[in-house]
Amino acid sequence: MDSSEKIYIMLGMDCSGSMFQYRQVVSQCLEKLKQSLCELNGYEILIARSDFSDDVKLGEYDELEMFDTSYESGGFTTLYDCIVSNGKLMINQMNDNQDAKYLFIIFLKKTKTLEFLSLRRLI
């Protein structure tokens, strides 16, 4: 595949204590996201997941099959740190592969991200 067929996805996950009641919904959304991405034909998808609560656990880009859909919550929210850290990682990747497509998705409570988006419209 050439570089125009690659999609890099950065997924920031709010794992703070305020997300405790949404654990099952988030797990279901992650499963649905992975399934939908697997159904996209003609793309090489690399996905990185970073969980943030008291601190940020930065993920690295990996093949879609390795994407972990498990979810736990607890602690405080460091959303800003997640955005800055993942933004730097994504910019570095963009500098290495400018022809690819990039998505940065953040799952937060009380937002539309807990509802599933049409990935076809995004890409």
C-alpha positions, 0 to 999 in steps of 0.5 A, spaced: 500 500 500 502 507 498 502 512 504 495 515 501 492 509 504 494 509 511 490 512 516 493 514 523 488 514 529 490 517 536 485 516 541 485 519 548 481 516 553 478 519 559 479 514 565 478 519 570 473 517 576 468 521 573 467 516 567 466 510 572 459 510 571 460 509 563 465 504 563 460 499 560 458 504 554 465 506 553 468 498 552 462 497 547 464 504 544 471 501 543 469 494 541 464 498 535 470 502 533 475 497 532 470 493 529 468 498 524 475 500 523 476 493 521 471 493 516 474 499 512 477 496 506 483 499 502 486 502 508 492 500 513 490 503 519 495 504 525 492 506 532 495 509 538 491 509 545 493 514 551 489 513 557 489 519 562 486 520 569 491 522 574 497 522 569 497 520 561 499 513 559 501 514 552 500 509 547 504 508 541 501 507 534 500 499 532 496 495 528 489 495 529 489 488 531 493 489 537 488 495 539 486 494 546 478 495 548 478 494 555 477 500 559 477 502 567 477 508 570 479 512 577 483 518 579 483 525 576 483 528 569 489 531 565 486 532 559 490 538 557 496 533 558 493 528 554 492 533 548 499 536 548 503 529 549 499 526 544 499 532 539 506 532 539 506 524 537 501 526 532 505 531 529 512 527 529 508 522 525 505 527 520 512 530 519 514 522 517 508 521 513 505 527 510 500 523 505 497 519 510 490 521 514 490 523 521 484 523 526 485 525 533 479 522 537 478 524 545 472 520 549 470 524 554 463 524 558 457 528 556 459 529 549 457 526 543 464 522 542 460 516 547 455 516 541 458 512 535 460 517 529 460 514 522 467 513 520 466 513 512 464 521 513 471 522 517 475 519 512 
